[in-house]
Amino acid sequence: MGIRTKLRRNRTQKKGMPPGSLVYIGDEQTEEVTISAIAFDSDGIDEYENASLDEVKTMIDSEKVTWVNVNGVHNVQLVDQISKHVGLHPLTTEDILNTEHRPKIDFFEDHLLAIVKMLHLPEESPDLDDEQVSFILMENTVITFQEKRGDLFDPVRLQLQESKGRIRKSGADFLFYSLLDVIFDQYLIIMDEMDDRIAQLEGMIMEDPDNHSLQDINQYKNTILQLKKTVWPVREVVNKLINRKVSYIKEDISFYLQDIHDHIVQANDMVETSRGQLYGLLDVYYSSLSMKMNEIMKVLTIVSTIFIPLTFIAGIYGMNFNNMPELSWKWSYPAVWIVMIIITGLMLMYFKRKKWF
């Protein structure tokens, strides 16, 4: 997740194991894996918050369009049982259990596997949180595998519950599109937020560049790199979705997939723009730092220049020669002070007229 270190487990167990060996790779999870399921048609909807495996199997085998959402993939046995029930290849199940995949899509005769990243940008942190979501799309079923509870899919659930739009009148392919659309819209929202933060950071740097500003620039550079690694491969995923003709994706869905493609292109453009802005911010930072240093040096130079004649006067009367008549004058000490103050005032007036400060 972002730049922070992830707690990985069971990675070494994969070494030497045959392809298709099922091992969970990802953040260490302690929460129990739960399953929610929704079966619907144009007439009604059935919802299960904590569905059992048997209930899930029954819903998948029904005539209704079914969406099964698995919250957590660290229960290898449960994921394997669901995968076997719908006839997934062991290599597909292996991909679902590995949460470090880059976005990808694989097509099969009666289903597809799509892996994308669901992103979240915390309010008080530049570090990007990501979560892998694996989609299985079949003729009448969509199965989503998430790393943990909590997602962006509430708008889709609301559409299903209130029968908004065409989602209840459509098939699993439109549901699949709707879920992808929510995830990819979040990319644009995050990029808008990044633009605002970069603009705010630029203002702070122009006002008062410091070490924290440089640290923030580097953190946001890492975040943009994370975004690039996430968003760029999705373009290929959507291109394959548009161009590949399969029986479980109807022709009329292509128009909606093209809309997703446009969003991804826009997100990639915004990533590149933000990346360029951050490199420009580095130049702004060093320029502002140089200007700040110049201001400091100017002040020090003015102070030093003022003290040159004062030091000269103090040096003359500090030589302690015997024949210095001024030393015996009654008002010599205050006179020297008055002369020094006048010299200082005249020099400050001169510097001010020259607009040196």
N, C-alpha and C positions, 0 to 999 in steps of 0.2 A: 504494500500500500504506500504509494508515493515513494519518498526517499528513505523513510524509516525502515529499520531492519525488521524483517518478518521472521516469525518463529516457524521454522519449517521442520517437519518431522517425516520419518519414513522414506526420505529421499534415497538414502543409501540402501534401503531394502530393495529398490528397483534394480540395483546393479546385478547383472547376471541372470535376472529373471526373464522368462520367455515373453514375447509380445502378447498382450492381452491379459497380463497378470494384474489383478485389481488391488491397487494400493492407493490410499488417500494421500495426496500431496497438497499441503496448504497450511494456513494458520491453524494453530492448535485450538480446537473448539471444545467447550464443555457443555454447551446447551444441547438438549435433546432434539433430535431431528423430528420435525413435524411436517405433516402434509395437509395442505388445503386443496379442495377440489370444487370445481363449478361445472355443472352440466346444464346445458341450455338449448333451447330452440326458440322459435318465434312466439311460442305460446307461454313459455314459463322458464323458470330457472331453479335449479337445486344447488344448494351450497352446503359444504362441509368444512368446518374450521379445522378440526383435528380428525381427519379421515383415517380410518384403518387401512391396512394394505388390501384387505378383502373388498372394502368399499371402493377403493380406487380401481381395483381390477374390474369390478362390476360396472362402474361408470365408464371405464374405457371401452368395455365390450358393448355398451348400450348404443342406441341409434342417435342419441343426442351428441352435439358437439361438446367436447370435454376439455377442460383446462385443469391440469394437475400441477400444483406448485409444491416442490420439495424444498423446504427450508433447512439447508445443511446437507452436505455430501460426505461428511466424515463418517457416517454409518455405511460402511462399504456393503454390508450384507443387504441392507434395505435397498440401496441404489441398484445392486445386482439383481434383486428380485423383481423390481419394477422393470429393469432393462430386459430381463429374460421374458417377462410377460408380454412385452410389446415386440419382442424379437430383435433386439439390438445386437449388433456384433460386439464381441468382447473388446475389440479395439476402440469402439465407440464409447463403451462404458469406461474404459481406461482413460479416455480423453476427458470424460465428465468428472472423474475423480481427481484429475490433475488440474488444480486451479491456477496454474502458472502458464496456461496456453495463451499465445497471442490470438487475436480474433481470427476465426477461420470458419469455413463452411464445407461440409461434405455431403454429397448427394448419394442416395441409395434408391433402390427400385420403388420402395413404398414409404420412404421417410427421408428426412434430412437431419443433420446435426449442424447447428449454428452456435458458435461460441463468441460472445461479445463481453465487454466490460461495462458494468454499471458504475458511474462515477459520482462522487460527492466531494464538494469543496467546503471544508469547515469555515465558519465565519471568522474565527480568530487565528487561523493558521493558513500558511501558504501550501502546506503539505496536502497532496491529493489522496483521497481514499478511493480505492477501487475494489470492486467485487465482481468475480466472474459469474456470468449467467449462461448456462447451457440450455439450448432449445432443441427439443425433438418435435418436429412437425410431421404428422401423418394425415391421412385422409380426413379423419374426423376428430383428431386429438392433438392437443399441444401440451407438452410436458416441459416445465421449466425447473431447472436445478440451480439453486442459489447457495452461496456459501453460508449464509446466516439469515436470521429473520430480519424483516424490514426491507422495503423496496420502494420503487417509484410507481407501482402498478395500480395504486388506488383509483386514479381516473378511469382506468379500464374496467375495474371492478364496478365502479359507479355506473358506467355506461351499460354494463351487463344487467345490473340490478334495476336500473330505471328504464331500460330498453331505449337508450338514447342512440340516435344515428342508425346505422345499418348493421351494427355489430351482431345483434341478436338474430338478424335475418340472414346473416352470412355464415360462411363455414369457418373451419379451423385456420385456413390460410389468411383470412382477414383478421382473425384474432391474433395470429402470429405477427402480422404487419403492425397491428395496433400496439402490441407490447414492444416491438422494436422501435416504433415511432416515439414512444415515451422515453426510452433510453437515449435515443439519439437527440431528441429535443433537449434533454438535460445537458448534452455536450455544448449546445449553443448557449444555454443559460450560464454554464460555467465559464464559457469564453467571454460572455458579456461581463460577468463578474470580474474576470481576470483583467479585462480592459479597464474597468473602473479602478481596480486596485493598482494597476501599473500607472494610470494617470495620477492617482493619489500619491503614489511613491515618487513620481517625477516631481510633483509639487514640493514634497518634503525634501527631496535632494536639492532642488533649486534654492530652497529657503535655508536649509542647514544640513549640509552633507556630513555624515559621520560614519563610523565603522558599522553601525547597525544598518545603515542604508545599503552598504556594500553586501552585507550578509543577506538582507532582504532580496536584493537583486539576484544573488546566487541561488537563493531558495526558489524564487519564482522561475529562474532559468531551468532548474531541475523539474519544477512542476510542468513547465511547457514541454520539456523533453518527454516527460511521462505522458502528457496529452498527445504528443506526436506519435509515440509508440502505440498508443491506444486507438487514436482516431484514423491514422493513415491506413492500417490494414483493413479497416471496416469498409473502405471504399471498394476494395477488391471483393469483399463479401457481398456487398449490395450489387455490384456489377454482375457477379455470378448468379445472384438471385433473379436479376432482370433477364439475363440472357439464356439461362438454363430452362428448358421446357420440361416440366414434370407433371404427372397426372394430379398430384395433390396440391398444386398451385394453379388456380384458374387464370385465364387470360386477362380478365378484368382487373386483377390485382396488380398487374404490371404498371398501371398508371399510378397507383399508390406507392409502389416500390420506387418509381422514378422520383416521387416527391421526397422519399427518404434519401435517395441518392443526392438530390440537390442540397439537402440539409448537411450531408456528410461533406460534400464539396465545399460548402460554405464554412463548415467547422474547420476543415483543413486549411482553408485560406486564412481564417481568423487565427489559427495556431501559428502559421508562418508570419502573419502580421505582428502578433504579440512577441514572437521570437525576435523579430527585427527591432521592435520597440525596446526590448530588454537590452539588446546589444547597444542600441543607441543610448539607453540610460547609463550604461557603463561610461560612455564618452561624456555624457552630461555630468556624471558623478565626478570623474577625474577633472573635468573642466571647472566644476563648481569648487572642488577641493583646491585646485590651483588658484582660483580667484580668491578663495578664503585665505589661503596662505599669502597671496600677494597683499591682501588687506592688512594682515598681521605684520608683514614685513614693512609695509608703508608706515604703519603706526610706529613701529620700532625705529624706522629710519628718521621719522619726524622728531621723535623723542631724542634720538642720538644727535641729530643736527642742532636741536635747541641747546643741548648741553655742551656743544663744542665751544661757543664763545664764553659760556659760563665757566667751563673748565679752564679756559685760557685765562680769564680774570682771576679765578681762584689760584691758578698756578703762579701767576705773577706775584700776588701778595702772599704766597706761601713760601717764597724763596728766602725770607728772613735776612735780606741785606741790611747793613747798618744805616746806609744813607737812603732811606725811603721816607720822605717827608710826610706822606699821607698817613703813615702809621701813627704819627703823633697828633694828628688832627682829632678834635673832639667828636666830629660827626662823620668820620671816615667809614665806620662800620655800617651805619644805616645808609650812607651814600652808596656804598658798594651794593647793598641789597636793592636799593632803588634802581640803580643802573641795570642790575641783573633782571629785575622784574620788567623794566622797560624793554630791554632786549628781547626777553621771552615774549612779551605782548606783541612787539613789532613783528617778530618772526611768525607767530601764530596768525596774525592778520595777513601777512604775506601768503602763508600757506593756504589760508581760507580763500583769499582772492584768487589764487591759482586753482582752487577746488581740489586740493590734494587730500582733503578730508571733509 
